[in-house]
Amino acid sequence: MEFWERYAIALLVVALMLGGLSLLGRGLQRLRRPRGSRRIEVLESVMIAPQASIHVVRIGSRCMLLGAGRERVTALGDVPDEGGSSR
């Protein structure tokens, strides 16, 4: 009986761990914001050098062109919104 008792306890521990992970996953899903409610969205990015890139970002209803380097991000200017993201 000792083997079967240990086997039953091991199954119980595994079941409790899986149940806990399931509850944790459900809780984390509730914390995420729905995709449609994001105020900042990266529309497009292009690498122009190994440590430099340009990004078109929508913040609310405003679209901006940002330059990103190794140590800083610089607003390069506003761009006209073409009526929707490409994603």
ABEGO torsion letter per residue (X at the ends): XAAAAAAAAAAAAAAAAAAAAAAAAAAAAAABBBAAABABBBABBBBABAABBBBBBBBEABBBBBBBBAABBBBAEBBBBAGEBAX
